[in-house]
Amino acid sequence: MAKTFTIFLTTPPYSSENTLTAVRIADSALRKGHSVNLIASGDGVYCFLKKQKAKGLPHAGDLFSELIEKGLKVYL
């Protein structure tokens, strides 16, 4: 039975592992056929800005774009 997961992200994309953890949880749930909602609030909205450059880290916007194509629903 498919379930719905809701992730609440409030931290900036490159200050901790929270963004990458949210990406991994969402990706895993989507692969298993579940619905996933992500609510970005406060500094979490910075995960969706274009043209950010963080050395040595994957671009958060690109990671979320791939998940959106797989069915992730994002609310800012």
Stockholm file with secondary structure:
# STOCKHOLM 1.0

chainA/1-76         MAKTFTIFLTTPPYSSENTLTAVRIADSALRKGHSVNLIASGDGVYCFLKKQKAKGLPHAGDLFSELIEKGLKVYL
#=GR chainA/1-76 SS CCCEEEEEECSCTTSSSHHHHHHHHHHHHHHTTCEEEEEECGGGGGGGCSSCCCTTSCCHHHHHHHHHHHTCEEEC
#=GC SS_cons        CCCEEEEEECSCTTSSSHHHHHHHHHHHHHHTTCEEEEEECGGGGGGGCSSCCCTTSCCHHHHHHHHHHHTCEEEC
//
